[in-house]
């Protein structure tokens, strides 16, 4: 009898997961406006969402924004207007598997593919021969490192990089501490897609809230926008595949850290020191030891993993000070 109940229980888990696959929520007016102000280009067979705003008159500078995991280009909305007052063009994209871009499954997501997509977008926009400032966060930091590796080695199709600013990314695998749910989804094997289907707004907001500071928590509307962007095109069902980037960081550490140590490109870090994923002082001490030529802006003590959302004024000022320094 006991074994029978175990079998029923095991059978009910995937059935419940299928049952809980409900349609994505509707876009808020703010998120709808963000999408409507963007466009799409095709990379191979994938539709990739991007925004491209013309900004400051008299400036020829271009900045490309690379977002983090598990969110989207919408992470930059609080500093978007400020960037357009300094740069001629401000460009952001949703990586494949994120935001409003396609989220194919099954699919082998990789940092290399995301770097190819950035190159493809710049080619689509006619900017292959223009010098680009890269501003990145979290997952986007690793994409920036791969683009830098290609640039330093004069690879065909590379982005001409004018500067790089990183922020709160797992640059060093040895000082990167993924959240518990990320470990489960990444290494859960056959259970990972089931867990992904069981994920809901409540668990998402609690998990994401843990990487924001106690005084800089997103509002309920902001949490909902982040969750809606993930659920668009069934993005919650590809999270486990995307999370393999953590293993890619370990495998290609020498390539990606080496790109930073060997570059002469102006390099800056904006850091929220309350970050539990890349904790202070361990991460910052290693960063300064390995990359002594980089400048660093450490934000207030209560700023955590999403500094551009938690302290947009401090983040923007730190970035503009860096850009205006060379």
Buried (B, 14 or more C-beta within 10 A) or exposed (E): EEEEEEEEEEEEEBEEBEEEEEEBBEBBEEBEEBBEEBEBBEBEEBBBBBBBBEBBEEEEBBBBBBBBBBBBBBBBBBBBEBBBEBBBBBBBBBBBBBBBBBBBBEBEBBBEBBBBBBBBBBBBBEBBEBEBBBBBBBBBBBBBBBBBBBBBEEEEEBBEBBBBBBBBBBBBBEBBBBBEBBEBBBBBEEBBBBBBBBBEBEEBBEBBBBBBBEEBBBEEEBBBBBBBBBBBBBBBBBBBBBBBBBEBBEEBBEEBBBBBEEBEBBBBBBBBBBBEBBBBEEBBEBBEEEBEEBBBBBBBEBBBBBBBBBBBEBBBBBBBEBBEEE
